[in-house]
Amino acid sequence: MMGRKKRAKTCDTLSHVKEDRISQLPEHLISEILFHLPTKEAVSTSVLSSKWRNTWRSVPALDLYSAKFSNFDAFLSFVERFLDSNREESTAHSSGQLRKFWSNFHDLDGRFKDFPTRWVDALTRRRIQQIDLTFFIFYPAHKVPALNIYTCKTLVHLRLRGAKLANAESVSLPCLKIIYLEYVKYPNESTLEKLISESPVLEDLTLVSLSTANATGVQVCSKTLKRIRIHKFQVVIDAPLLECIRTEIESGKDFEIINVGSFAKLDIDVALGNATYNISIVPDILTDICRWVRDLVLSSNVFWKDILLYSNSGPVLHFRDLSRLDAKFSKSDLEMLPTILESCPRLEYFRLELVKDKSKRRERKKDPKVMFATVPQCLETSLKFVELKRLIPGYEGEIKLVRYLLKNSKILEKLRLDVYYTQKKKCDFLKELVSSPRCSTACEVLVL
């Protein structure tokens, strides 16, 4: 008997030692951990113990996809009950206040009634910080409820996809920093312009494929905006603090610049499958680069060919303020490299990525020769960092290009080479690299 009692006591001690440490954390920390999980996973913790049964209800986030529910009524009921319980929690504890609401209404066949509008109204009256709603983008406009999200003291991040905006009579969003609108229907330009201009701390704006009747273009006026991404939507930009414009070209230029930060970044891509577009936009974009841009990212090699055609038919532009260039070239584009470097007399950072040609014409079987008539000014006075990345089979002139850069770059600090060779060819490449003369004694060469 004594032995059994001793064993029982030992088991009790071990059970106490093995008790999970997460359960011993303060409730507000547990709630914060669950905040970063999808709601479905947070709810599953209710089976752990009686202590965890209702813990998920105090989580300040709702993250749901309607198609994961057995039917529409189950989804609707769950959200309604969650909002009710969270309202009770937020009344009792400030940590229970709902901060994030994310929902995807993809599979509801347009049977929305008024519940999204009712939920949004309830959320904007509380201390919500992030609203993220996605509707199936092919729903007819009359089946999508118009959302009124223009008054909320705490909202920081608004993301809508496939939604419809109500007419805005006034806007009061003192904390809103991020707006993301994709395939959103809006009643008129005035509504969208108010949302942007009357958000006094707005920093990040994304506008993709928005639609309205008789659209002509939206004025983006903001004294605080730092970043904008636009695609298939016409805007006129007046944002004196703007640091970065990202755009994807399909048929024409989506933006006109009136005023931006003096050293803005421009990131241009050509939409996949649209290797041909209206070439008449090239001079306009080059003028923008000359006038506004210091940091240029060209994410498609297609654009370079049109720059070369324009340069051959008209005056060569000089990008006097450009200090950073991140570009993708095909091997055939490399013939342009001397012209590009000569056009950037103050270039400090140059990243070159060799990629497969996206244009419809075939790559030449013979590698092009890169011929420098003179040493570009940037190599002598400003270029400090060069990165060469190759995502295609070997380029025969690669070592010659590398040797040229090392020989003529007077203040180069780092040359980074991300290239692939077989073991034998890599040894030969490294031998040539080591024996290459360097104009800059401070230059560090890194081979990945």
N, C-alpha and C positions, 0 to 999 in steps of 0.2 A: 504493500500500500504506500509505504514511504517513497519507494522508487517511482511509482506512477505519479504521485504529487510533485515530485521533483521535476519529472519530465514535463508535466503540464505547465509548471512555473517557467521552465526554460523556453517552451513553445510560446508562451505569452510574451516573454521578453523579446524573442526573435521577431514576433509579429509586430511589436511596438517599434523595433529598430527598422523594420522594412517598410513602415508606413511611408507612402510617397511624399516627397518634399514639396511638390507643387501645391498639394492641398493645404500645406502649412503657410503658404504665402498669403499676404493681405488680399482681401477681396478685390480691391481696385487693380492690383497687379495681375491677378487671374483674369479679370475682365479685359485688361489690356492685351494679354497673350491671345485670348480668344478673338479679340478684335481683328487680328491679322489672319484669321482662318475664314474660309467660306462658311456661311451660316449653317449649311448642312453638316459640316464637321463639328462646328461649335455645339449644335443640338445633340450630336451623338455622344458628347461627354456626359449627358444627363443620366446615362446608365451606369456610370462609374460607382456612384454611391448616392445616398440620400442627400448628402451635402451638395452634390453637383447637380441634383435634379432640376433646379430652376436657375442655376448660375448663368446659363446662356441667355436668359431673358434680360439680364442686365448689361449685356455686351452692347457697346455704343455703335454697332454697325449691323446693317442688313444687306446680305449679298446673296441674291437669289436668281435662278434661271427658271422661268415658268415651265419650260418643257420637262423639268425634272419632277414635276408633280403629276399625280395620276390624272387630274383633270383641272379645269379652270377654277371650279368652285373651291377645291382644296387649296389652290394657290392663293386665291382671294381671301379665304378664311384665315390662312396662316399669317398673311401680312397684316390683316386687320387685328388679329389677336396680339401679334408682336408689337404693333404700334401702341395698342392699348396698354399692354404690360410695361413697355418701355416708358410710356408717359407716367405711369405710377412710380417706376423706379427713379425717373429723373426728378420727380417731385420730392422723393425721399432722400436721394443722393445725387450730388452734382455729377459724380462719375458715371451715372446711368444715363446721362443725356445722349441722345442719338447723334453721332457725328457724321456717319457715312450711310448713304442709302444707294444701293446698286441693284438694278433689276433689269432683266432682259425679257421682253414680252414677245418673243419670236413666234411662238406657236399658238396664239390665241385667236386666230382667224378674224381679227378685227372686232371681237366682241368686248370692246373696252368699257362701254357705257361711260360712267363718269368717275370710275375709281382712281385712275392715275391723277386726274385733276384734284380730286379730293385728298389724295395722299400728299401731293405736292403742296397744296394749301396748308395742310397740317404740319408738314416738315418745315416750311419757310417761317412758320410762327414759332418754331422751336429753335434750339441752338445747333442746327444742322450745319456742317462744314463742307460736306461733299455730296453732290447729287449726280448720279450716273445712270441714265435711262436709255435703253436701246429698244426700238420698235423695228419690226420687219420693214425694210426700206421699200418694199413693193406694195405696201398697203395703200389704197387710194386715200387721198388727202381727207375726204369727208369721213373716213372711218377712224381717223386718228384724232384724239381729243386735243384741243388747243391748250397748251400749258402757260400759266401765268407765273413766271419765276423772276419777277422784277423787284420784289421787296423782301429782303432778308438781311438781318443785321450781322449774321455770322458766316454766311456762305462764302467759301474760299475757292472751291473748285466746282465748275459746272460742266458736265459732259453729256451731250445729247446726240443720239444717232437715230435717224428715221423719225424724229419727233416733229411736232408742229407747234409753233409759237403763237400765242395770242397777241393781239394788238397791245402795244405798250403806251399807256397814257403817261406814266411816270416811272422812273427807275431809282431805287434806293438799295444799292449793294455795296456798302462801304468797305467790305473785306474781300471782295471778289478779285482774285489774282489770275485765275486760269479759266478760259472759255474754250471749249472744244465743241464745234458744231459740224456734223457730217450728215449729208442727205436730209437736212432739216428744212421744213417748209416754213416760210415766214410771210406775214400779210403784206408788208411793204418795206421799202428801204428805210423809212423813218424809224421803224421798230428796231431794226438791227443796228442802225447808227446810234440810237439812244442807248441801247444795251452796252455798246462799246464805249461811247464817249462819256457816259454818266456812271461808269465804274471807275472810281477815282484812284484805285491802286492796281489796275489791270496790268499784268506783265507778260502773259503768254496767251496768244490767240491762234486758233486753228479754224479755218473755214474751208470745207471741202464739199463741193457739189450741192450747194444750197439752191433753193428754188422759190420763185414767186412769180406772179403774173407781171408781164411787161418789165422784166428786170433790165436795168441799164448799168448798174454798178453801184457799189456801196462805198461811202466815204469812211475810211478808218481813221478817225481823229482821236488821238490819245496822247496825253502828256507823260504817261508812265509806261507805255507799252515797250517791251524789250525784245520780244520774239514773236514772229508771225509766220504761220505756214498756210499757204493757199494752193488750191488745186481745183481747176474747173470752176472758177468763180472770180468775177471781175471786181477789183478793188482799187481805190485811189488812196495812197498812204500818206498821212501827215502825222508823223510820230517822231518828235525830235530826239527821243532817247532810244530809238530802235537800234538794236545791236545785231539782229539776225533776221534775214528773209529766206524762207525755204519755199521753193516752188517746183512744180513738175509740169513740164511742157507737153501738151498734146497737139493742139493745132495752132495756138497763138499765145501771146503774152498775157498773163492774168493780172498784172499789176502795173500801176503807174505811180511813180514816186514824186511827191511834192516836197517832202521834207523828212529826212531821217537822220539818225546819228551820223556824225562826220566820218566815223570809222566802222561802218556796218559790215556784217558778214552776209554773203549771198551764196546760197546753196541751190544749184540748178540741176535737175534731172530731166531726162526725156522719158515719158511714159513707155513702159514695156510694150512692144508691138507697134509703136509709133515712131519708127525710124525716120519717117518723112513728115515734115510739118512745114508751116509757112515760113520760108527762109527770110522773108522780109522783116521778121522780128529781130534778126541778128544785130543789125546796126543799132537799134533802140536799146537792146540789152547791153551791148558793148559800151554805149554812151553812159548807161547807168553805172557800169563797172568803173569807167574812167572818173565819173563824177562823185560816186558815193562809197565805193567798196574798197576796203583794205584787206579783207579776208575772203577768198573766193574758193568755193568747192564746186567742181564740175563732176557730177556723179555719173555722167554718161559720156562715152567717147564719141558718140554721134555728133555732138555739138561742135567738136573741134574741127571737123571737116568743113562745116559751114563758115566757121571763123576764118579758115584758110582761104576758102573761095572768096569771101568778102575782102580779105586782105589783098588778094591778088587782083581784085577788080576795083579797089578803092584805096584810100589812104590807110596806112598802117597806124593803128591807134597805140598810144603809149599809156600804160596803166601806171602812172607815176606814183600813186599812193598805195599800190598793192604790195603788201608785205608778206602775205601768206597765200600759197597756191596749193590746193589739194586736187589732183586731176587724174582721170582715168584715160589712158591712151591705148589704142591698138598698135600693133607694130608699124602699120602703115602711117599712123599719125606721127611717128617719131621724127619724120622729116620736118615737121613743124616746130620741133623743140627749139632750134636756134632762134626762130622768129618770136616764139613765146618768151624766151628768156631775155631777148633783146628789148622786148616791149615792157619789161618789168624792171626798171633800173634800181628799185629799192627793195627788191625781193629778199626776204630773210629766211623764210621757211618754204621748202619745196618738197612735196610728196608726190611721187609719180607711181601709179599702179598700172602695170601692163595687163590688159584684159583681152578677151576674144572680141573680135569686131562684131558689133551688133547690127551694122548696116547690112543691106541686102546684097551688096557686092562682095565678092570673095576676097579673102586675104591674098596678097601676092605670095607666090611660092618662094621668091627670093627676098631676103630681109632687106629693108631699106637702109641706105647709108645716111648717117647724121653728119652733116657738113657744117662746121662753124667757120664763116668767113672771117669774123673777128671775135675776140673774147667779149661776151656780153658784160655790160657795166656791173650788173649785180654780182657776178663772180669776183669782180675785183674789189667791190666796196661794201657789199651788204650781206651776201648769202652766208648763213651760219649753220643751217641744218638741212640735210637732204636725206630723203628716204626713197628707196627704190624697192617696190614690191612687184613680183611677177607671179601671175596666176595662170600662165600659159606655158607651153613647152619652150625650151631655151631660145634665147635671142642671140644670134651670132655676134652682133656688135655690142653686146652688153659690157664686156670687159673694156672695150675701147671707150665707151661712154663713161664708164667709171674712172678710167685712167685720165680722161680729159677733165672731168670734174675735179679730181684730186690735184692735177697738175696746174689748174688755172684758178681755183678758188682760194683767194688769198687769206680770208678770215674764217674759213670753214671750221666749225667746231665738232660736228658729228656727221658721219656718213653711215646710214643704217641700210643694210642690204638683206632683204627678205626674199631669197631666191632659192630654188631647188635645183640640185645637181645630183647625179649619181656619185658614188664615193670616189671613183677615179677622176671624173671631170671636176668634182669639187676640189680635189687636191691640186689639180692643174690651175683652177681658177684662183685658189688661195695663193699659190706660188706667184702668179702674175700680179696679184693684188699687193702682196708684200713687197715686191720689187718695183712697184709703181712709184714714181717721184711725187712728193707732196709739196704744194706751195705753202700750205699752212702747217707749221710744225705742231700746232696745238690740236690738230684734227684727230678725233677718235673714230676708228672704223669698226663697226659692229656687224658681224655676219651671223644671221640666224639659221 
